[in-house]
Amino acid sequence: MRNLQTLSAFTLVLLLTLSSKVAAAVETAAEYRHATEDIGTVRQIYDGKLYPDIQVNTFRNIDRLFPTRTVARGNAVSELPLSKQPLQDFAYSVDDQTYDLYDVLSMNRVSGLLIIQNGEILFEQYLLGNGPDTRWMSMSVVKSITATLIGAAIQDGFIRSIDDPIVNYLPRFKGSAYDGVTVKHLLQMSSGVAWNETYTDPASDRRRMLEAQLSQQPGAILDLMASLPRAAMPGTVWNYSTGETQLAGALVRAATGKPVAQYLSEKIWSKLGMQADANWWLQSPDGLEIGGSGLSATLRDYARLGLFWLNDGVITTDGKPQRVLPKGWMQAASSRQKIGGKTVDYGYMLWPLHGNSYAAEGIFGQYLFVDPDKQLVVAMWSAQSKPLYRAGLNEYAFLQALSAHFQ
C-alpha cells in the first residue's frame, strides 16, 4: 500500500510536470505563429538542399535547430514612424536593363524588406508568409553584431585596448596559432591562421565547424580553432573566417564575464526599444553563443540595430544620450582596412560599400545596410536557393541605386 501511494504520488508529479511542459509548448506555439511549421536540417541549409517552402519555414524557425539563449528586449518599444512620402516609382538601370522593387523582391526571393530614411519608414513589405512578428535568421549578419559587442566591451573598460593580444583574455590559446593575434587582427580577420570558408565543401574548415556545432560538445569549436595551423604572420593577410567569430564571442564572454546574449541585451537590445526578444544559437546547452550565425529577430528590430549603427553607437533614453560604443567606432568599423600593404574591402566584420555606406551581410541574401550620407537604413531578408551566388539581381547595385535615389 505504501509503495502504491508512493507510486501514485510520483505519477501525479510526473503528470503535472508533463502537463506544465505541454502547456508551455502550447503557449510558445500560440505566441509564435510559425512554431509548428515543418522545417529541414542545418546540413540541408548549408548544402542548399531545401525545397522553397521548407526552406522558408526553416529560416524563420532556426531556433528549433540548436539550443538558444534569449536576447531580452526592454519594456518600451521605440516608434518607427511612417513617412508621409513613401517610396514610389523607384527604378534603376544596369546594362541597359531597368529594374524596379517588384523585380528585386521577386528575382531575389526577398522575404522581407524595410527601408528607413531620416528615421521614417519609406517602404515595408513582407513576403513568403512572413509578417511583422516573424523572426528570421541573420546568418553572418551576426558577425557584425559580435564585433559591435567588442566595441561595447572596450567602451565599458572590459577590454583595455583594441591592440591587446587575445590571449590576455583567452589564455587557452597560448601556444596556438592565435598566440600573438590582437583584438584588432580578430576584428579584421587578419590573424594569419589557416582557414577554408567553402560552405559547400564537406571537408572545409567551415563545415568542420558546423560538425563541431552539431556535436553540441562544450568547447568543441574553440578546440577546432586552437588546432589550426598558422599560414602567415598576424596582420599581413586577410582571410574571411567564420571560425574567428567564435573566438570573438568567446572574447566578449571572457572579458565581460557575461553570456554574450545577456551582454547584447544589457547594452543594446533592452535599451534600443526592440519590439521582441531575439534568440541566439548556442554551441552546446547553456554554452557559448555562435559568434558568426544563428541570431533570429524581427525585421524592424534589425532595422533598429541599423539605426543604432547610424547614430555611432549612441542610444538616447528619456532625452539623455548614452554612448555604448567608443566615439568614432562605427566609422573605423565600416572603413576599408590596410592589411599587409593592401587595401581590403572589409572593416571590423562589416563590408564597406559605396561612399561611406556599409553593410552586414549573411548568406542566402540577408542584409543590414547603412548609408550615413543619406541617413538611410535597409533591412532585407531573402531565401535564395543556395548559400552563395544565387542572387537574381546584384544586391550591391540595388543598394547603390537606392542611395542615389535620395539626392
KEBA-437786 format. One line per 5 residues: number of its first residue (from 1); their letters; for each residue x, y, z of C-alpha. Coordinates in pm, 1 decimal, padded with zeros to 6 digits. Example, Ala and Ser with C-alpha at 12.3 -4.5 7.8 and 13.67 -1.06 7.14 Angstrom:
<atoms>
1> as> 01230.0/-00450.0/00780.0 | 01367.0/-00106.0/00714.0
</atoms>
This chain:
<atoms>
1> mrnlq> 00000.0/00000.0/00000.0 | 00286.5/00233.3/00094.9 | 00459.2/00158.0/-00239.5 | 00132.7/00217.1/-00423.1 | 00087.4/00553.1/-00252.3
6> tlsaf> 00447.1/00647.9/-00335.9 | 00393.0/00541.5/-00696.3 | 00069.3/00739.3/-00714.0 | 00241.5/01047.6/-00578.2 | 00526.1/01005.5/-00826.9
11> tlvll> 00276.1/00955.1/-01110.3 | 00091.8/01270.8/-01006.8 | 00413.4/01473.9/-01003.9 | 00511.4/01329.3/-01341.6 | 00172.7/01409.8/-01490.0
16> ltlss> 00184.1/01762.6/-01350.4 | 00534.2/01810.7/-01492.0 | 00433.3/01679.1/-01833.4 | 00118.8/01890.7/-01825.8 | 00320.5/02202.0/-01749.9
21> kvaaa> 00563.2/02122.3/-02035.0 | 00275.8/02063.0/-02276.4 | 00112.2/02384.0/-02161.1 | 00438.6/02572.8/-02207.8 | 00479.8/02426.3/-02557.2
26> vetaa> 00123.9/02522.3/-02647.3 | 00180.2/02870.2/-02508.1 | 00504.7/02906.8/-02707.1 | 00333.0/02789.7/-03024.8 | 00048.7/03033.2/-02960.1
31> eyrha> 00295.4/03319.4/-02908.2 | 00488.1/03248.6/-03227.9 | 00259.4/03158.5/-03516.4 | 00531.9/02979.9/-03717.0 | 00634.5/02747.0/-03434.2
36> tedig> 00464.4/02432.0/-03566.5 | 00577.1/02456.0/-03930.2 | 00771.8/02169.3/-04087.8 | 01141.6/02250.7/-04113.4 | 01460.4/02099.1/-04255.9
41> tvrqi> 01801.8/02036.5/-04103.4 | 02104.4/02259.0/-04066.6 | 02307.1/02040.0/-04305.7 | 02034.4/02083.3/-04567.7 | 02056.3/02459.6/-04518.2
46> ydgkl> 02429.7/02473.7/-04591.0 | 02404.4/02221.1/-04873.6 | 02128.3/02423.3/-05040.4 | 01905.9/02113.5/-05043.4 | 01575.0/02253.1/-04917.1
51> ypdiq> 01263.5/02295.9/-05129.3 | 01139.2/02656.4/-05124.0 | 00850.7/02611.6/-04879.4 | 01050.3/02410.7/-04624.2 | 01345.1/02646.1/-04665.0
56> vntfr> 01132.8/02947.0/-04571.4 | 00985.3/02761.2/-04274.9 | 01335.1/02668.8/-04159.5 | 01477.0/03020.1/-04191.1 | 01206.7/03156.3/-03959.2
61> nidrl> 01241.9/02869.0/-03713.4 | 01617.2/02821.3/-03677.6 | 01579.5/02838.2/-03300.5 | 01448.6/02480.4/-03330.8 | 01778.3/02355.7/-03480.5
66> fptrt> 02001.6/02421.7/-03178.6 | 01969.9/02529.2/-02816.8 | 01936.3/02906.5/-02791.8 | 01969.9/03186.6/-02540.0 | 01721.5/03472.9/-02529.6
71> vargn> 01826.8/03829.2/-02604.7 | 01571.4/04008.2/-02390.3 | 01405.9/04328.2/-02503.9 | 01319.7/04614.9/-02272.3 | 00983.6/04742.9/-02151.5
76> avsel> 00934.8/05017.8/-02409.3 | 00917.0/04992.8/-02789.3 | 01071.2/05274.4/-02993.3 | 00846.7/05423.2/-03257.8 | 00934.9/05388.9/-03624.9
81> plskq> 00708.5/05649.7/-03783.6 | 00572.0/05609.5/-04133.6 | 00685.5/05869.2/-04384.3 | 00424.0/06096.5/-04540.1 | 00615.2/06046.7/-04865.6
86> plqdf> 00662.5/05670.3/-04906.2 | 00898.7/05533.2/-05167.3 | 00719.9/05517.7/-05500.8 | 00818.0/05465.9/-05861.8 | 01170.7/05356.3/-05770.2
91> aysvd> 01363.9/05204.4/-06059.5 | 01725.4/05173.8/-06169.3 | 01917.5/05050.2/-06470.2 | 02203.2/04804.0/-06512.2 | 02346.5/04727.1/-06857.0
96> dqtyd> 02050.8/04892.0/-07032.0 | 01801.7/04685.1/-06830.1 | 01562.5/04862.1/-06596.0 | 01450.4/04706.2/-06266.3 | 01204.1/04815.2/-06000.1
101> lydvl> 01122.7/04698.1/-05646.8 | 00892.3/04427.5/-05780.9 | 01186.0/04280.3/-05971.7 | 01417.0/04292.6/-05669.6 | 01161.2/04127.8/-05442.9
106> smnrv> 01068.3/03858.7/-05692.9 | 01400.2/03775.2/-05857.5 | 01597.1/03759.9/-05531.0 | 01330.2/03573.1/-05331.8 | 01316.1/03856.0/-05079.7
111> sglli> 01103.5/03763.5/-04779.3 | 01111.5/04099.4/-04605.9 | 01231.0/04449.6/-04695.9 | 01229.6/04760.1/-04477.1 | 01366.4/05094.7/-04595.7
116> iqnge> 01411.5/05379.5/-04346.0 | 01533.7/05726.1/-04432.4 | 01569.5/06014.2/-04187.0 | 01420.3/05789.7/-03920.6 | 01096.6/05725.6/-04110.7
121> ilfeq> 00972.2/05413.7/-04286.6 | 00953.3/05467.4/-04662.5 | 00883.7/05106.2/-04757.7 | 00796.3/04790.6/-04565.5 | 00694.5/04464.7/-04727.1
126> yllgn> 00672.3/04106.9/-04600.9 | 00655.5/03809.9/-04835.7 | 00658.1/03427.9/-04840.7 | 00424.2/03410.9/-04541.6 | 00628.5/03639.6/-04314.5
131> gpdtr> 00492.8/03929.9/-04114.8 | 00598.5/04193.4/-03859.8 | 00601.6/03926.3/-03587.6 | 00825.9/03684.0/-03781.6 | 01177.4/03617.8/-03654.1
136> wmsms> 01421.2/03547.3/-03937.1 | 01776.1/03418.6/-03936.4 | 02060.1/03663.1/-03985.9 | 02349.6/03421.2/-04051.0 | 02671.6/03623.6/-04097.6
141> vvksi> 02499.3/03947.9/-04006.2 | 02569.5/03812.7/-03655.8 | 02942.9/03859.8/-03714.1 | 02886.6/04234.8/-03721.8 | 02681.5/04215.0/-03402.1
146> tatli> 02956.6/04021.6/-03222.4 | 03214.2/04276.8/-03339.7 | 02988.7/04555.8/-03213.2 | 02987.9/04393.8/-02869.5 | 03368.6/04401.5/-02868.1
151> gaaiq> 03338.7/04776.6/-02921.5 | 03094.4/04798.5/-02629.7 | 03333.3/04597.0/-02409.6 | 03613.7/04841.6/-02495.1 | 03387.3/05134.7/-02409.0
156> dgfir> 03299.1/04967.7/-02077.8 | 03663.7/04900.6/-01998.1 | 03627.2/04522.1/-02002.5 | 03875.9/04513.5/-02291.9 | 04163.0/04755.9/-02232.6
161> siddp> 04264.5/04816.6/-02594.1 | 04192.2/04700.7/-02946.0 | 04565.2/04623.4/-02967.1 | 04559.9/04379.2/-02673.8 | 04664.9/04020.1/-02751.0
166> ivnyl> 04357.9/03798.7/-02732.0 | 04545.3/03550.7/-02510.3 | 04522.2/03813.5/-02234.7 | 04152.9/03720.1/-02220.5 | 04161.9/03370.4/-02371.4
171> prfkg> 04469.6/03203.7/-02216.0 | 04372.0/02865.0/-02360.4 | 04510.4/02989.9/-02695.6 | 04863.8/03044.7/-02564.4 | 05098.5/02835.0/-02774.6
176> saydg> 04842.2/02804.1/-03056.6 | 04848.4/02983.6/-03392.4 | 04643.6/03258.4/-03222.0 | 04925.6/03344.1/-02982.0 | 05031.8/03692.0/-03097.1
181> vtvkh> 04695.4/03776.4/-03256.4 | 04540.3/04101.1/-03129.0 | 04178.2/04202.7/-03085.8 | 04214.0/04419.3/-03397.9 | 04351.5/04127.9/-03600.5
186> llqms> 04048.9/03926.1/-03496.2 | 03808.1/04203.4/-03597.5 | 03982.9/04246.3/-03933.1 | 04012.8/03870.2/-03995.8 | 04385.5/03918.9/-04041.8
191> sgvaw> 04504.4/03665.1/-03783.6 | 04716.2/03474.1/-04035.7 | 04563.6/03145.4/-03915.9 | 04474.2/02899.4/-04195.0 | 04101.8/02864.3/-04274.2
196> netyt> 03889.6/02733.0/-04565.8 | 03546.0/02900.8/-04567.0 | 03382.9/02699.2/-04851.4 | 03029.3/02626.5/-04728.3 | 02951.0/02351.6/-04975.5
201> dpasd> 03276.0/02154.6/-04931.6 | 03220.3/01886.2/-04665.4 | 03595.2/01882.4/-04595.7 | 03629.0/02259.8/-04543.7 | 03707.5/02418.7/-04208.1
206> rrrml> 03366.7/02587.1/-04221.8 | 03193.2/02250.3/-04242.1 | 03420.8/02109.7/-03971.4 | 03299.9/02397.2/-03757.3 | 02940.4/02304.4/-03837.8
211> eaqls> 03004.7/01943.0/-03736.8 | 03159.0/02063.9/-03411.3 | 02845.9/02271.6/-03355.8 | 02625.3/01971.2/-03430.6 | 02816.6/01766.5/-03175.3
216> qqpga> 02690.2/02002.8/-02904.7 | 03002.7/01930.6/-02702.1 | 03112.9/02224.8/-02485.1 | 03417.3/02396.9/-02632.0 | 03425.0/02184.1/-02948.2
221> ildlm> 03450.5/02482.0/-03186.8 | 03719.1/02652.5/-02978.5 | 03911.0/02322.6/-02970.9 | 03894.9/02319.7/-03351.6 | 04020.8/02677.6/-03368.9
226> aslpr> 04310.1/02603.2/-03130.3 | 04422.3/02317.4/-03357.1 | 04455.8/02526.0/-03674.9 | 04799.3/02596.7/-03824.0 | 04941.6/02939.2/-03896.0
231> aampg> 04953.6/03037.6/-04263.6 | 05100.8/03388.9/-04228.4 | 05215.1/03637.8/-03966.9 | 04930.3/03820.4/-03787.7 | 04823.3/04138.7/-03963.3
236> tvwny> 04974.9/04051.3/-04302.2 | 04696.5/03861.9/-04486.5 | 04318.0/03895.3/-04491.9 | 04122.7/03569.7/-04490.0 | 03748.8/03551.0/-04423.7
241> stget> 03691.1/03309.5/-04135.4 | 03362.3/03233.1/-03965.3 | 03562.0/03040.5/-03706.7 | 03727.1/03360.0/-03585.1 | 03388.5/03499.6/-03488.6
246> qlaga> 03360.9/03217.8/-03235.8 | 03680.7/03349.2/-03078.7 | 03529.1/03697.8/-03092.2 | 03225.8/03574.7/-02899.7 | 03447.6/03389.8/-02653.3
251> lvraa> 03644.7/03712.3/-02608.8 | 03326.8/03903.7/-02519.6 | 03222.6/03629.4/-02277.6 | 03562.2/03615.3/-02107.8 | 03615.1/03990.9/-02087.4
256> tgkpv> 03267.5/04080.9/-01958.9 | 03203.8/03769.9/-01750.4 | 02855.3/03752.8/-01900.5 | 02684.0/03537.8/-02164.9 | 02709.1/03714.5/-02499.7
261> aqyls> 02329.3/03727.3/-02545.0 | 02292.0/03880.1/-02200.0 | 02553.2/04144.8/-02277.9 | 02379.0/04223.4/-02607.5 | 02052.0/04261.7/-02418.6
266> ekiws> 02200.3/04480.7/-02146.7 | 02392.2/04712.0/-02377.1 | 02166.9/04736.2/-02683.9 | 01857.6/04519.2/-02715.5 | 01685.3/04625.2/-02391.7
271> klgmq> 01767.9/04993.0/-02439.9 | 01702.7/05043.2/-02809.9 | 01327.1/04989.4/-02795.9 | 01320.5/04650.0/-02967.1 | 00970.3/04510.7/-03019.8
276> adanw> 01055.4/04147.4/-02945.4 | 01306.4/03920.8/-02779.1 | 01563.8/03771.4/-03013.7 | 01726.0/03431.4/-02973.2 | 02081.1/03316.5/-03042.8
281> wlqsp> 02223.9/02971.9/-03120.1 | 02448.9/02809.4/-02861.2 | 02749.8/02581.8/-02916.3 | 02610.9/02348.1/-02650.2 | 02323.0/02353.7/-02399.6
286> dglei> 02377.4/02661.0/-02178.9 | 02709.7/02712.7/-02358.7 | 02875.1/02984.4/-02566.3 | 02680.1/03166.7/-02837.2 | 02773.9/03102.7/-03200.8
291> ggsgl> 02961.4/03421.7/-03282.1 | 02907.1/03410.3/-03658.3 | 02546.7/03299.3/-03712.4 | 02221.6/03191.9/-03557.4 | 02055.1/03506.0/-03422.4
296> satlr> 01685.7/03543.8/-03506.6 | 01493.9/03870.9/-03476.6 | 01212.4/04068.6/-03637.2 | 01273.5/04286.6/-03942.0 | 01202.1/04610.4/-03757.0
301> dyarl> 01443.5/04515.3/-03479.3 | 01720.4/04453.7/-03732.9 | 01644.6/04799.7/-03869.9 | 01661.1/04947.9/-03519.1 | 02009.4/04797.6/-03487.5
306> glfwl> 02097.7/04968.7/-03816.1 | 01975.9/05299.7/-03672.6 | 02198.0/05239.3/-03368.8 | 02497.8/05198.3/-03600.5 | 02391.1/05507.3/-03795.7
311> ndgvi> 02396.1/05702.9/-03468.6 | 02757.0/05591.9/-03396.9 | 02652.7/05365.6/-03111.7 | 02467.4/05625.8/-02905.5 | 02127.8/05542.0/-02752.2
316> ttdgk> 01903.8/05822.2/-02628.8 | 01668.1/05732.8/-02344.5 | 01436.0/05990.0/-02185.6 | 01623.8/06261.5/-02369.3 | 01961.0/06150.3/-02232.8
321> pqrvl> 02219.7/06019.0/-02482.6 | 02428.3/05724.3/-02368.7 | 02739.4/05624.0/-02560.1 | 02755.5/05244.3/-02595.8 | 03042.7/05230.4/-02846.5
326> pkgwm> 03366.6/05431.4/-02841.4 | 03338.1/05760.3/-03027.2 | 03419.9/05705.9/-03394.2 | 03393.2/05328.0/-03360.8 | 03141.8/05287.4/-03642.0
331> qaass> 03347.6/05492.5/-03885.9 | 03652.8/05277.6/-03812.9 | 03449.8/04954.6/-03815.8 | 03294.4/05034.4/-04154.0 | 03611.8/05155.3/-04328.2
336> rqkig> 03839.9/04962.8/-04560.8 | 04147.1/04830.5/-04382.3 | 04509.1/04824.1/-04492.9 | 04646.9/04476.5/-04430.2 | 04989.4/04363.8/-04547.4
341> gktvd> 05024.8/04680.3/-04755.0 | 04698.5/04613.1/-04941.4 | 04361.0/04783.9/-04900.3 | 04092.6/04529.0/-04815.7 | 03717.9/04579.3/-04865.8
346> ygyml> 03644.9/04480.5/-04508.6 | 03621.4/04663.6/-04177.7 | 03557.5/04524.0/-03832.2 | 03331.6/04244.1/-03957.2 | 03142.5/04491.8/-04176.2
351> wplhg> 03156.5/04534.9/-04555.5 | 03233.3/04891.3/-04677.6 | 03035.7/04972.9/-04992.8 | 02991.7/05295.7/-05192.4 | 03077.5/05630.7/-05035.2
356> nsyaa> 03061.8/05595.8/-04657.6 | 02798.8/05322.4/-04671.2 | 02844.6/04971.3/-04535.6 | 02655.2/04650.9/-04473.1 | 02634.5/04347.7/-04251.6
361> egifg> 02572.7/04053.0/-04482.2 | 02455.4/03695.4/-04444.8 | 02427.6/03404.2/-04685.5 | 02102.7/03345.2/-04875.6 | 02058.8/03723.3/-04911.3
366> qylfv> 02041.9/03874.0/-04561.3 | 02146.7/04240.7/-04540.8 | 02156.6/04524.7/-04293.6 | 02269.6/04827.7/-04494.4 | 02355.6/05174.0/-04360.3
371> dpdkq> 02436.4/05486.1/-04561.6 | 02527.3/05770.8/-04322.4 | 02545.1/06023.3/-04606.7 | 02179.4/05965.1/-04691.5 | 02059.4/05878.5/-04338.8
376> lvvam> 01943.1/05552.0/-04491.5 | 01893.9/05209.1/-04331.5 | 01778.9/04898.3/-04519.5 | 01697.4/04564.6/-04358.5 | 01645.2/04283.0/-04607.4
381> wsaqs> 01566.4/03912.4/-04568.3 | 01589.1/03663.8/-04851.0 | 01556.4/03291.5/-04916.1 | 01783.8/03229.8/-05211.9 | 01827.4/02868.0/-05314.4
386> kplyr> 02196.3/02823.6/-05229.6 | 02429.8/02982.8/-04973.1 | 02618.2/03180.7/-05238.9 | 02590.8/03306.6/-05597.7 | 02215.4/03267.7/-05641.1
391> aglne> 02100.7/03629.3/-05628.7 | 01885.1/03712.1/-05929.4 | 01992.8/04076.4/-05919.9 | 02312.6/04219.0/-05776.7 | 02223.8/04344.1/-05428.3
396> yaflq> 02507.9/04596.3/-05427.8 | 02375.9/04756.0/-05745.1 | 02030.3/04777.1/-05588.2 | 02160.8/04934.4/-05267.1 | 02379.3/05180.6/-05456.2
401> alsah> 02083.8/05282.1/-05673.2 | 01871.8/05323.5/-05362.2 | 02130.6/05559.6/-05211.1 | 02150.0/05755.2/-05538.2 | 01771.0/05792.9/-05532.9
406> fq> 01798.9/06025.4/-05231.3 | 01971.1/06337.1/-05356.3
</atoms>
